[in-house]
Amino acid sequence: MNNNDLKLLDCTLRDGGYVNDWKWGHEVARNIIHALTQANVDVVEVGFLRNVDTYDPDITVCNHIEELNKLLPAETGSTMYSAMAMRSNYDINKLSPYCGSGIEMIRITAHDYDIADGMDFARAVKAKGYKLSINPINIMGYSDERILWILKQVNDIHPYQFSIVDTFGSMKRRDLDRIVSLVDNNLDKDIRVSLHLHENMSLSCCLAQNFIDRHLNRPVAVDASLMGMGRIPGNLPIELIADYLNDYTDKAYDIDYMMDAIQDYIAPIKGETKWGYTPAYFLSAKFNLHRNYAEHYLEKGDLTNRDINHILSRFDRSKTTAFDKEYADKLYNEYKENHIDDSIARLELENKLQGETVLVIAPGSSINLYESKIKQFIEAEDPVVISVNFCPSNIKVDYAFFSNNKRYDQVADYNCKVILTSNMENCNTGDYLIDYNSVSGAFNQGCNSLIMVLKLLKQSNACRIVAAGADGYEIGKNNYFTGAFRSGTSHGNAFNIAVTDAIKALGVKVEFLTPSAYNMNSDIDIQG
């Protein structure tokens, strides 16, 4: 393949900026651009053109192209520089005509609902003398007929480049083959075709290689970023695709400079904010939904990946492109609030729990360390013992309470009565079925099974409540009694405080048999 046929574009400072709010620092941004230039990267995108209040040299989002040009090195070699502007949030009147140096290409983008206006926006950019790239958001959301309409507009405008953008990371190889064929057969042959991929399904490098290996009879380009940095789950890693191009084309990218930039500037950021493949973002891609939906449901704190899968499968297709929090919460509440008549189950439980001492065993790691103390308490006090979202093998319990499908499925054998909430998929398999809505809603960060059990015990008029294994959370530590219970959620002290406040708000007095972060505001701790 001839060098002129393919260009590699780095979008770290623009797309990667979603991770750090584009707060790179002026010198760091300059150093990254310099390293990419030395690495012989064909195009470096230096930031966003966007309507902002003031110019901040440490942020790669600016009103005026002259401000972004301040980041460029004196020696540019063969590298071209670009910026991106979205039709809906940039006043094109702020863009000065191309002066013959500095940023040479403007990549414009628009949503499906304003794509026609986006074409007018593109014409205005081209009229100012810049190389123009047209990047419609979420090409996977368009019908073939609508893609053909877009391509007709693009041919009329005749930009330097047209980009296939897999915004929601939902593209698979056959999707790529179909869309590339559609574009290649209907786009003027002298217009470059670019590919922008996301990492929802861990397919970006595979798809990029497939795109390159098609050897289209036209100029092409591929977008990527250092270490795949970008709005979670991230982008195609530029160092990987550059290495592939070095091996299988006559490109000669200097990977060393990329590695230096990653080590000095990107890896430290990933230590603070992780991007990369995660199951929830795979699910948003599976249904071709805006990734904010996955983030929204992850933040609920009480949904498994299976739950998220089931909720996303119910989405109306008209709600896929733009995030709609009200609609997302409506589906969440419909999923969680499966109302049932639980009066008989509640009466039976109240007969068992009223006036009793109840030991609640949560799955914290302290139940291993304090096993003897727990067993001594059971022998001395003869409490009703209820475990929360697990069934311990070393401690005999009377009831196991579950509100989490994943935890319920992990238990192979039950030697006790089982209490299930009505949101559970297999809720008809329990001994007692409790209306989910009647025990939820007491925790402001979603739902917490411990809080739900405490609310149930209060409603059942338990006399005394003692807790073991309710350790709380510490970031970076496995907070559970077994490695099988590891969670992808990074709860910390703020979460512990929220649980503590929820316990106080319930008006229940909890005695802690084992050390607990939820005991921070309590004067009761059982010694032993």
Residue pairs with C-beta under 8 A, 6 or more apart in sequence:
1 212
1 215
1 249
1 250
2 250
3 249
3 250
3 251
4 219
5 218
5 219
5 220
6 212
6 219
6 220
6 221
6 222
6 245
6 249
6 251
7 42
7 43
7 80
7 192
7 219
7 220
7 221
7 222
8 41
8 42
8 43
8 221
8 222
8 224
8 238
8 241
8 242
8 245
8 251
8 253
9 41
9 42
9 43
9 44
9 45
9 82
9 194
9 221
9 222
9 223
9 224
10 36
10 41
10 43
10 44
10 45
10 223
10 224
10 225
10 226
10 238
11 45
11 84
11 196
11 223
11 224
11 225
11 230
11 235
12 32
12 36
12 45
12 225
12 226
12 229
12 238
12 266
13 22
13 24
13 29
13 32
13 33
13 44
13 45
13 46
13 47
13 60
13 71
14 45
14 46
14 47
14 48
14 60
14 83
14 84
15 45
15 223
15 225
15 229
15 230
15 231
15 235
16 225
16 226
16 229
16 230
16 235
16 266
17 24
17 47
17 48
17 60
17 61
18 230
18 231
18 232
19 229
19 230
19 231
19 232
19 269
19 273
19 275
20 269
20 273
21 59
22 47
22 48
22 59
22 60
22 61
23 58
23 59
24 32
24 58
24 59
24 60
24 265
25 58
26 57
26 58
26 70
26 71
28 265
29 46
29 47
29 58
29 60
29 71
30 71
30 73
31 261
31 264
31 265
32 226
32 261
32 265
33 44
33 46
33 71
33 72
33 73
33 81
34 73
35 257
35 258
35 260
35 261
36 44
36 79
36 226
36 257
36 258
36 261
37 44
37 73
37 75
37 76
37 77
37 79
38 77
38 254
38 257
39 242
39 253
39 254
39 255
39 256
39 257
39 258
40 77
40 78
40 79
40 252
40 253
40 254
41 79
41 238
41 242
41 253
42 78
42 79
42 80
42 221
43 79
43 80
43 81
43 82
43 105
43 221
44 79
44 80
44 81
44 82
45 81
45 82
45 83
45 84
45 107
46 60
46 68
46 71
46 72
46 81
46 82
46 83
46 103
47 60
47 61
47 62
47 68
47 71
47 83
47 84
48 60
48 61
48 62
48 83
48 84
48 85
48 86
49 62
49 63
49 64
49 65
49 68
49 83
49 84
49 85
49 90
49 94
49 95
49 106
50 61
50 62
50 63
50 85
50 86
50 89
50 90
51 63
51 89
51 90
51 91
51 94
52 61
52 62
52 63
55 62
55 63
55 64
55 67
57 67
57 70
60 68
60 71
62 68
63 94
64 94
64 95
64 96
65 83
65 95
65 96
65 102
65 103
66 96
66 102
68 83
68 103
69 102
69 103
72 81
72 102
72 103
80 104
80 105
80 131
81 102
81 103
81 104
81 105
82 103
82 104
82 105
82 106
82 107
82 131
82 133
83 103
83 105
83 106
83 107
84 106
84 107
84 108
84 109
84 135
85 92
85 95
85 106
85 107
85 108
85 109
85 121
85 125
86 108
86 109
86 110
87 108
87 109
87 110
87 114
87 117
87 118
87 121
88 110
88 111
88 114
92 121
92 124
92 125
95 106
95 125
95 128
96 128
97 128
97 129
98 104
98 128
98 129
98 130
103 130
104 130
104 131
105 130
105 131
105 132
105 133
105 160
105 161
106 125
106 130
106 131
106 132
106 133
107 133
107 134
107 135
107 161
107 163
108 118
108 121
108 122
108 125
108 132
108 133
108 134
108 135
109 118
109 135
109 136
109 137
109 165
110 117
110 118
110 119
110 121
110 136
110 137
111 118
111 137
111 138
111 321
111 322
112 136
112 137
112 138
112 141
112 142
112 146
112 321
113 321
113 322
115 136
115 150
118 134
118 136
119 134
119 153
119 157
122 132
122 134
122 157
122 159
123 157
125 132
126 132
126 157
126 159
131 159
131 160
131 161
132 157
132 159
132 160
132 161
133 159
133 160
133 161
133 162
133 163
133 194
134 154
134 157
134 159
134 161
134 162
134 163
135 162
135 163
135 165
135 194
135 196
136 142
136 150
136 163
136 165
137 165
137 167
137 321
138 165
138 166
138 167
138 168
138 288
138 321
139 147
139 164
139 165
139 166
139 167
139 179
140 166
140 167
140 168
140 170
140 171
140 175
140 179
140 288
141 167
141 168
141 288
141 320
141 321
142 150
144 182
147 179
147 182
147 183
148 182
148 186
151 162
151 182
151 183
151 186
151 187
152 186
154 162
154 187
154 191
155 186
155 187
155 188
155 191
158 188
158 191
159 191
160 191
160 192
161 191
161 192
161 193
161 194
161 221
162 183
162 187
162 191
162 192
162 193
162 194
163 193
163 194
163 195
163 196
163 221
163 223
164 179
164 180
164 183
164 193
164 194
164 195
164 196
165 196
166 195
166 196
166 197
166 198
166 207
167 198
168 198
168 200
168 284
168 285
168 288
168 289
168 290
168 291
169 197
169 198
169 199
169 200
169 201
169 204
169 233
169 281
169 284
169 285
169 291
170 200
170 201
170 285
170 286
170 287
170 288
171 179
171 197
171 203
171 207
172 201
172 203
173 203
173 206
173 207
173 210
176 207
176 210
176 211
177 210
180 193
180 211
180 214
180 216
183 193
184 193
184 216
184 218
187 193
187 218
189 217
189 218
190 218
190 219
191 218
192 218
192 219
192 220
192 221
193 216
193 218
193 219
193 220
193 221
194 220
194 221
194 222
194 223
195 207
195 208
195 211
195 220
195 221
195 222
195 223
196 223
196 235
197 203
197 204
197 207
197 208
197 223
197 235
197 236
198 204
198 230
198 233
198 234
198 235
198 285
199 228
199 230
199 233
199 234
199 235
199 236
199 275
199 276
199 277
199 281
200 233
200 277
200 281
200 282
200 284
200 285
200 291
201 277
201 282
201 285
201 286
202 277
204 228
204 235
204 236
204 237
205 236
205 237
205 240
205 241
205 244
208 222
208 224
208 236
208 241
208 244
209 241
209 244
211 220
211 222
212 220
212 222
212 241
212 244
212 245
212 248
212 249
213 248
222 236
222 241
223 235
223 236
224 235
224 236
224 237
224 238
224 240
224 241
224 242
225 234
225 235
225 236
225 237
225 238
226 237
226 238
226 239
226 258
226 261
226 262
226 265
226 266
227 237
227 239
227 262
227 266
227 267
227 270
228 234
228 235
228 236
228 237
228 275
228 276
229 235
229 266
229 269
229 270
229 275
230 275
231 275
231 291
232 273
232 274
232 275
232 276
232 278
232 281
232 291
232 295
233 275
233 276
233 277
233 278
233 281
233 291
234 275
234 276
238 258
239 255
239 258
239 259
239 262
242 251
242 253
242 255
242 258
243 253
243 255
245 251
245 253
246 252
246 253
246 255
278 488
279 305
280 294
280 295
280 297
280 298
280 305
280 308
281 291
281 294
283 294
283 305
283 308
283 309
283 312
284 290
284 291
284 293
284 294
284 312
285 291
286 309
286 312
287 312
287 313
287 315
287 320
288 320
289 312
289 315
289 320
290 320
290 321
290 322
290 323
292 323
293 312
293 315
293 323
293 328
294 308
294 312
296 323
296 325
296 328
297 303
297 307
297 308
297 311
297 312
297 328
297 332
298 308
298 489
299 446
300 332
300 445
300 446
300 447
301 445
301 446
301 447
301 448
301 489
301 491
301 495
302 336
302 403
302 404
302 446
302 447
302 448
303 311
303 332
303 446
304 404
304 405
304 406
305 406
306 405
306 406
307 335
307 405
310 335
311 331
311 332
311 335
314 331
314 335
315 331
316 327
319 327
335 423
336 423
336 436
336 437
336 440
336 447
337 423
337 436
337 437
337 440
338 422
338 423
338 427
338 435
338 436
338 437
339 422
339 435
339 436
339 437
340 422
340 433
340 435
341 435
342 422
342 433
342 434
342 435
342 438
345 432
345 433
345 434
346 434
346 459
346 460
348 432
349 419
349 432
349 456
349 460
350 459
350 460
350 461
352 384
353 384
353 457
353 460
353 461
353 462
354 460
354 461
354 462
354 463
355 461
355 462
355 463
356 383
356 384
356 462
356 463
356 464
357 381
357 382
357 383
357 384
357 462
357 463
357 464
357 466
358 383
358 384
358 385
358 386
358 457
358 462
358 464
358 465
358 466
359 374
359 377
359 378
359 381
359 383
359 384
359 385
359 386
359 466
359 467
359 468
359 513
360 386
360 387
360 388
360 450
360 453
360 454
360 457
360 465
360 466
360 467
360 468
360 470
360 510
361 367
361 374
361 385
361 386
361 387
361 388
361 392
361 395
361 397
361 467
361 468
361 469
362 387
362 388
362 389
362 450
362 467
362 468
362 469
362 470
362 471
363 387
363 388
363 389
363 390
363 469
363 480
363 481
363 482
363 485
364 469
364 470
364 471
364 472
364 479
364 480
364 481
364 514
364 516
365 469
365 471
365 478
365 479
365 480
365 481
366 468
366 469
366 471
366 481
366 514
366 515
366 516
367 374
367 392
367 395
367 468
367 469
367 481
367 514
368 481
369 514
370 468
370 513
370 514
371 394
371 395
373 513
373 514
373 528
374 395
374 468
374 513
374 514
375 395
376 528
377 383
377 466
377 468
377 513
377 526
377 528
378 385
378 395
378 396
381 466
383 464
383 466
384 398
384 399
384 462
385 395
385 396
385 397
385 398
385 399
386 397
386 398
386 399
386 400
386 401
386 419
386 453
386 457
387 395
387 397
387 399
387 400
387 401
387 416
388 401
388 449
388 450
388 453
389 401
389 402
389 403
389 404
389 407
389 408
389 449
390 400
390 407
390 410
390 411
390 481
390 485
391 397
391 400
391 411
391 413
391 414
391 415
391 416
392 481
396 415
396 416
397 416
398 416
398 417
399 416
399 417
399 418
399 419
399 432
400 411
400 414
400 416
400 417
400 418
400 419
401 419
401 449
401 452
401 453
401 456
402 408
402 418
402 419
402 420
402 421
402 424
402 430
402 449
403 420
403 421
403 423
403 424
403 436
403 439
403 447
403 449
403 452
404 449
405 424
405 425
405 426
407 485
408 420
408 424
408 426
410 484
410 485
417 431
417 432
418 429
418 430
418 431
418 432
419 430
419 431
419 432
419 434
419 456
420 426
420 427
420 429
420 430
420 432
420 433
420 434
421 427
421 433
421 434
421 435
421 436
421 439
421 440
421 452
422 433
422 434
422 435
422 436
422 437
423 436
424 430
427 433
434 456
438 459
439 452
439 453
439 455
439 456
439 459
440 447
440 452
441 447
442 451
442 452
442 455
442 502
442 505
442 506
443 451
443 498
443 499
443 502
444 498
444 502
445 495
445 498
448 499
448 502
450 467
450 470
450 499
451 499
451 502
451 503
451 506
454 465
454 503
454 506
454 508
454 510
455 506
457 465
457 508
458 506
458 507
458 508
464 511
465 508
465 509
465 510
465 511
466 510
466 511
466 512
466 513
466 526
467 510
467 511
467 512
467 513
467 514
467 516
467 518
468 512
468 513
468 514
469 481
469 514
470 510
470 512
470 514
470 516
470 518
471 479
471 514
471 515
471 516
471 517
472 479
472 495
472 496
472 499
472 516
472 517
472 518
473 479
473 491
473 492
473 493
473 495
473 496
473 517
474 492
474 517
475 490
475 491
475 492
478 485
478 486
479 487
479 491
480 486
480 487
493 517
496 517
496 518
496 520
497 520
499 517
499 518
500 517
500 518
500 519
500 520
500 521
503 510
503 518
504 521
509 524
510 518
510 522
510 524
511 524
511 525
511 526
512 518
512 519
512 522
512 524
512 525
512 526
513 526
513 528
519 525
